[in-house]
Amino acid sequence: MDCYLDFSALNDKAIVLTPDRRSVTISLPAPDLEKANLDNTQSHIYNVNNGLLESIADMFGEDQSLEHQAYMAGEQKIGEAAKAAGLQTRAEDNTRRMLIGMLDALGFKAVTINFPRTT
């Protein structure tokens, strides 16, 4: 699962320089999680416990809906696990370190990176 920041959403108010141009504050959008996508060619359902109605539908070739629902539920669980694991917080930390290092190398003495508060 990937996490990304959309820098294209930045406007001219997102970067604020001090008059002496030695300090900068950058306000960034919150990181977003990519949609989880299971590779259907590498994913398998190992245990299916169908009720009577589902078994009858399977005989008529309608079991693909059940499989699709299982994959959708799996993708949802992966997304929830990524959020719970703090992937977005790690993306903020990594972005902050990268920008501070780059701007420090460009001669800025103070660099502040802000992300929106999440509740």
HELIX and SHEET records of a PDB file:
HELIX    1   1 PHE A    7  ALA A    9  5                                   3    
HELIX    2   2 LEU A   52  MET A   59  1                                   8    
HELIX    3   3 GLN A   64  ALA A   84  1                                  21    
HELIX    4   4 LEU A   87  ALA A  105  1                                  19    
SHEET    1   A 2 CYS A   3  TYR A   4  0                                        
SHEET    2   A 2 ASP A  32  LEU A  33 -1                                        
SHEET    1   B 3 ILE A  15  LEU A  17  0                                        
SHEET    2   B 3 SER A  23  SER A  27 -1                                        
SHEET    3   B 3 ALA A 110  ASN A 114  1                                        
END                                                                             
